[in-house]
Amino acid sequence: MNRADPVAAPAVPRLSAATRLAYGTGAMANGVKSAAFSSYLMLYFNQVIGVPAGIVGTALACTLLVDAIVDPFLGRWADVTRTRWGRRHPFMYAAIVPTVLLFYCAWFPPDGMSHMQLGLWIFAFAAGTRAAISAFEINSSAMAPELSTDYAERTRLFSLRYWFGYSGAYGFTAFSLAFIFVESEAFPRGQLNPASYENFALLGAVLIFLAMTLSTLGTHNRVPYLRQAEDSAPMPASQHLREMFAAFRNRAFLIIFGFGVLKYTAVGLYSAMNLYWGTYLFKLNAGQLALLTLDSFLAATIAAPLAPWFSRRMGKRNSSIIFAITGITIGLSPLYLSYFDLFWVPGDALLVPVLFTIGAIYMAMIAISLINTSAMLADVVEDSAIETGKHTAGTFFAASSFMQQCSTALGLFFAGWLLAAAAFPERADPATIAEGLVDRLLVLYIPTILCLWIVGALILLFYPISRARHERNVEILRAREAEARDQVQSNTPLGGPAR
């Protein structure tokens, strides 16, 4: 066995309900961060501070360069780390304080900075926050294949994780819109009130701290049953790179990665622009936006039990494709109907209820697709282990973290490009914005997001791992581990300890 190979953990007892909840709770941290950065960072720096959208979008897109280096490094580092707290938890504990501090500071640049300096500030603190939370998110997610090898149980774990992620993201934003973004005579749209963002950033930082801390402490009891690297002795950098690239050559992983980059970019674009539609197309106030945010919480509650059900009956791949395409078609309907003047107009009593219903259906379908895709990535761990002999869950979930970070970086880059292409002004007044400007933005946005989802779904058609293949992979790996244990025992002298 290779020195860096993870050794099998002891016989794993059943997961308790408390441990499942603690595992799921960790997703709230990334949910809060993603909601704040995807939906509000662009609006805040563009419409509140007055930084051109192109600068904000480009600054956030450049953080992908940091992610591309840091995320695989963190995943690989965790895979070959051996401590008395296992491979995952040291990184999870270490990530808590830096994530909180960097997230909070991102919203408060010093006075007097130029637009270019503000762009550099956004880049530095967004990249720092994303790198810090990646150390937690990669290792928290990578526990899933080790918590359970069961095909359906993994989908249930990710359903729980996505429910907490959605609850954190949309519960946080709903509360903020209802109670933090204060409307005034000067700012009839509370989300444009600069004074509100201090409490917004503080609440986000507190929620991130609580979620990361509770999840790390609550799953610590599983450390003895998680896979451990056999030896943490140094190895040449070239060997690390060879083993990482060997994992990344797995066909199933490459397909999920391609789909993931496109889908999370689409999710990020939707998140960034949704607040613009609510503010400038439908002319909603903060209270109405808060109510509409709750449709995502309802969607997550619907999707959590349905994702495993559809996974069993349709397969993870098919359900991911069908719900992605159907969901985005429904989700865009208020926009393309508004363009043709066929939707309810601002101020109509039915506007908010209809938007709420459509949003809940759309988000539930997208959530089912995301849950099953994440469970598919967990199955790739064993598929790759058959080929390479190594369980590199950290490496694969580093790629997953990178994909999710795209929801902020590439999504906001596209949003900034679309706003610039439509000549959408900074600090625009919703009451006086020209209707033609919003229509021009719709014409650019709808085809872009449809293309991202449809191309991604077509890529996913080639994903090869079925339930039967996964179960066969698990049995082969169990047989290999049993053979390795027998060989160790046969080489151990009578009365001597196994080394």
Buried (B, 14 or more C-beta within 10 A) or exposed (E): BEEBBBBBBEEBEEBEEEBBBBBBBBBBBBBBBBBBBBBBBBBBBBBBBEBBBBBBBBBBBBBBEBBEEBBBBBBBBBBBBBBEBBBBBBBBBBBBEBBBBBBBBBBEBEEEBEBEEBBBBBBBBBBBBBBBBBBBBBBBBBBBBBBBBEBBBBBBBBBBBBBBBBBBBBBBBBBBBBBBBEBEEEBBBBBBBEEBBEBBBEBBBEBBBBBBBBBBEBBBEBBEBBBBBBBBEEBEEEBBEEBBEBBBEBBBBBBBBBBBBBBBBBBBBBBBBBBBBBBBBBBBBBBBBBBBBBBBBBBBBBBBEBBBBBBBEBBBBBBBBBBBBBBBBBBBBBBBEBBEEEBBEEEEEEBBEBBBEBBBBBBBBBBBBBBBBBBBBBBBBBBBBBEBEBBBBBBBBBBBBBBBBBBBBBBBBBBBBBBBBBEBBBEBEBEEBEEEBBEBBBBBBBEBBBEBBBBBBBBBEEBEBBBEBBBBBBEEBEEBEEEBEEEEEEEEEEEEEEE
